[in-house]
Amino acid sequence: MYSMLISTEIILEYEEVIGRHMGLDITNDVLSDLDQFHNVSLINLYYRWNLIHNDWDDNKFIDCAIAGNADCIVTNDKHLLG
């Protein structure tokens, strides 16, 4: 079983990207659904590691993974893949 870790910053990015591509109704449905899944955990971030220098905006995913004690990060983002 896996868990999805999200932070407020990640939710805001999801809202922006989904809204841009699919509109407000779909965005609201997706964000509402995230709140209902038992395997989604909201992580509070208290420290910024700033490990990604090529795209500072990607640091939110690293920070969330560290704060949530994640085993791995699933991504197709070239900045996070190294």
Rosetta silent file (secondary structure, phi, psi, omega in degrees, C-alpha in Angstrom):
SEQUENCE: MYSMLISTEIILEYEEVIGRHMGLDITNDVLSDLDQFHNVSLINLYYRWNLIHNDWDDNKFIDCAIAGNADCIVTNDKHLLG
SCORE:     score description
SCORE:     0.000 S_00000001
   1 L     0.000  141.814  179.394    0.000    0.000    0.000 S_00000001
   2 L  -115.141  161.223  172.958    1.250    3.481   -0.780 S_00000001
   3 L  -123.609  144.203  175.500    0.493    6.891    0.653 S_00000001
   4 E  -102.243  123.741  179.166    0.407   10.155   -1.221 S_00000001
   5 E  -101.756  129.879  178.555    1.979   13.031    0.676 S_00000001
   6 E  -134.533  156.105  175.618    0.889   16.559   -0.166 S_00000001
   7 L  -123.400  171.300  177.765    1.467   19.990    1.307 S_00000001
   8 H   -58.958  -40.176  179.149   -0.478   23.215    0.968 S_00000001
   9 H   -63.557  -38.282  178.659    2.036   24.401   -1.655 S_00000001
  10 H   -67.333  -43.014  177.936    1.523   21.210   -3.680 S_00000001
  11 H   -59.838  -42.168  178.750   -2.260   21.576   -3.513 S_00000001
  12 H   -63.751  -36.859  176.603   -1.964   25.156   -4.776 S_00000001
  13 H   -68.766  -42.469  176.044    0.156   23.994   -7.712 S_00000001
  14 H   -57.527  -44.060 -179.621   -2.330   21.217   -8.527 S_00000001
  15 H   -60.000  -44.535 -179.615   -5.107   23.814   -8.414 S_00000001
  16 H   -65.359  -48.911 -174.576   -3.244   26.101  -10.814 S_00000001
  17 H   -70.649  -46.703  179.738   -2.195   23.436  -13.319 S_00000001
  18 H   -64.314  -41.569  179.032   -5.449   21.458  -13.378 S_00000001
  19 H   -61.109  -39.940 -179.749   -7.443   24.698  -13.564 S_00000001
  20 H   -65.576  -36.360 -174.481   -5.391   25.936  -16.510 S_00000001
  21 H   -95.843  -28.111 -171.623   -5.880   22.717  -18.468 S_00000001
  22 H  -127.777   -6.827  176.889   -9.294   21.447  -17.384 S_00000001
  23 L    94.601  169.884 -173.333  -11.262   24.290  -15.834 S_00000001
  24 H   -67.237  -40.932 -177.796  -12.658   25.167  -12.440 S_00000001
  25 H   -62.772  -46.697  179.321  -15.240   22.365  -12.108 S_00000001
  26 H   -64.860  -41.758  178.940  -12.730   19.570  -12.713 S_00000001
  27 H   -57.697  -49.208  179.374  -10.205   21.283  -10.431 S_00000001
  28 H   -61.099  -39.680  178.233  -12.720   21.463   -7.591 S_00000001
  29 H   -63.629  -45.713 -178.255  -13.677   17.796   -8.101 S_00000001
  30 H   -64.135  -46.925 -178.921  -10.056   16.611   -8.051 S_00000001
  31 H   -66.699  -35.586  176.324   -9.133   18.612   -4.952 S_00000001
  32 H   -66.218  -40.687  178.625  -12.290   17.492   -3.188 S_00000001
  33 H   -63.700  -40.521  179.126  -11.515   13.867   -4.053 S_00000001
  34 H   -56.429  -37.015 -179.225   -7.983   14.181   -2.657 S_00000001
  35 H   -69.216  -20.427 -176.129   -9.483   15.134    0.678 S_00000001
  36 H   -91.952  -21.117 -176.729  -11.594   11.946    0.710 S_00000001
  37 L   -73.405  133.490 -178.022   -8.883    9.353    0.039 S_00000001
  38 L   -73.256  -17.430 -177.784   -7.636    7.553    3.148 S_00000001
  39 L  -101.422   16.874  175.465   -4.115    7.209    1.740 S_00000001
  40 E  -107.876  125.715 -178.399   -3.517   10.945    1.169 S_00000001
  41 E  -118.871  128.500  175.151   -1.722   12.755    3.990 S_00000001
  42 E   -83.710  122.090 -177.068   -1.399   16.513    4.345 S_00000001
  43 L  -105.389  128.811  174.571    2.133   17.305    5.517 S_00000001
  44 L   -86.935  127.453 -178.607    2.958   20.536    7.327 S_00000001
  45 L   -97.566  126.667 -179.887    6.289   21.936    6.220 S_00000001
  46 L  -115.291   -5.818 -178.209    8.434   23.632    8.845 S_00000001
  47 L  -145.995  141.650  177.495   11.755   23.740    6.993 S_00000001
  48 L  -108.333  117.530 -178.370   12.834   24.495    3.420 S_00000001
  49 L   -81.523  -30.305  179.953   15.797   22.427    2.232 S_00000001
  50 L    52.335   51.183 -178.348   16.221   24.219   -1.135 S_00000001
  51 L   -85.589  -23.071 -178.976   17.987   21.227   -2.693 S_00000001
  52 L   -97.561  116.903 -176.727   16.831   21.842   -6.296 S_00000001
  53 L   -99.425  -21.639 -177.747   18.661   24.795   -7.831 S_00000001
  54 L   -78.066  -24.312  179.032   17.565   24.471  -11.483 S_00000001
  55 L  -150.977   89.850 -172.953   13.872   24.964  -10.694 S_00000001
  56 H   -55.632  -29.505 -178.232   13.265   26.384   -7.210 S_00000001
  57 H   -64.808  -22.939  179.473    9.529   25.699   -7.496 S_00000001
  58 H   -75.585  -13.947 -178.420   10.224   21.931   -7.413 S_00000001
  59 H   -60.189  -25.865  179.906   11.629   22.157   -3.892 S_00000001
  60 H   -59.157  -31.812 -179.519    8.116   21.859   -2.472 S_00000001
  61 H   -75.313  -39.899  176.440    8.077   18.179   -3.481 S_00000001
  62 H   -65.599  -46.143  179.910   11.445   17.428   -1.876 S_00000001
  63 H   -59.316  -42.259  179.400   10.484   19.293    1.285 S_00000001
  64 H   -65.762  -42.120  179.726    7.213   17.368    1.520 S_00000001
  65 H   -62.909  -42.753  179.656    8.961   14.025    0.975 S_00000001
  66 H   -66.972  -48.362 -178.118   11.514   14.747    3.692 S_00000001
  67 H   -63.845  -31.842 -179.146    8.936   16.073    6.181 S_00000001
  68 L   -91.888    3.425  179.639    6.654   13.102    5.497 S_00000001
  69 L    56.203   46.179 -178.115    9.466   10.556    5.748 S_00000001
  70 L   -69.632  148.747  175.082    8.728    9.267    2.231 S_00000001
  71 L   -83.229  -29.054 -179.364   10.407    6.139    0.914 S_00000001
  72 L  -158.436  167.014  173.827   10.456    7.446   -2.655 S_00000001
  73 L  -120.770  126.424  177.976    9.301   10.213   -4.963 S_00000001
  74 L   -99.291  117.261 -176.044    7.376    9.264   -8.090 S_00000001
  75 L  -155.111  162.271  170.432    7.972   11.862  -10.801 S_00000001
  76 L  -122.964   15.383 -177.806    8.729   12.493  -14.430 S_00000001
  77 L   -81.530  123.619 -175.628   10.205   15.939  -13.666 S_00000001
  78 H   -63.435  -28.888  179.234   13.718   16.277  -15.084 S_00000001
  79 H   -73.336  -31.128  179.277   14.848   18.517  -12.212 S_00000001
  80 H   -84.212  -21.500 -179.286   13.840   15.969   -9.600 S_00000001
  81 H   -80.735  -14.095  175.364   15.328   13.044  -11.516 S_00000001
  82 L    98.430    0.000    0.000   18.796   14.560  -11.306 S_00000001
